[in-house]
């Protein structure tokens, strides 16, 4: 019997995979047997992270480019497709946030966040879909946020961008499903990653968030990796256009803190 979770012989691209959730996604996909192209903007950190996975016996390559550079996004996917003769998996994990009260917000911030979170995701999906559709198979996973289904103050551009990625995901699912390519979104909540170090340093912040999550804790990055490995495998073959919340139940429940 074949292993429905195996990714042996497949080629994957995972953006923003030099650290945090992206690194664990790349690791989990590689553990399942795929060759993984890890991408990020910073070359040094990317190479250090790739070295870790290689030391674990995984087949990984690196490609450094800036998501704000549309030409670089196009070139990266096309070059990988040409080198490998295929592209089976695309995980659009990389993104940026901007904390900016609306009264102080600028269109420059809006454009920067939208360019990275939405336009780059669209371009990478478009280029990957061309390769996948030609072969009649592909898995695209866009990484959103819990804020793709709810709102929050002072992060207008980020919230709008993640809602936009959810819409993009569903549109691609409708268009590509008949060509053997599925497109879904993984929407993470609060995870213990480096990007959250600043807010985790605030007194009481971690406990305050945890008190509103039914599981009572923040997520471990490895838990996000496992979910994405499932989403890009044959085991998820009938899931398409879905936004999968991975937030410990935060957005699906109402939990009143004990001391409220």
Secondary structure, 3 states (H helix, E strand, C coil): CCCCCCCCCCEEEEECCCCHHHHHHHHHHHHCCCEEEEEECCHHHHHHHHHHHHHCCCCEEEEECCCCCHHHHHHHHHHHHHHHCCCCEEEECCCCCCCECHHHCCHHHHHHHHHHHHHHHHHHHHHHHHHHHHHCCEEEEEECCHHHCCCCCCEHHHHHHHHHHHHHHHHHHHHHHHHCEEEEEEEECCECCHHHHHHHCCCCHHHHHHCCCCCCCCECHHHHHHHHHHHCCHHHCCCCCCEEEECCCHHHCCCCCCCC
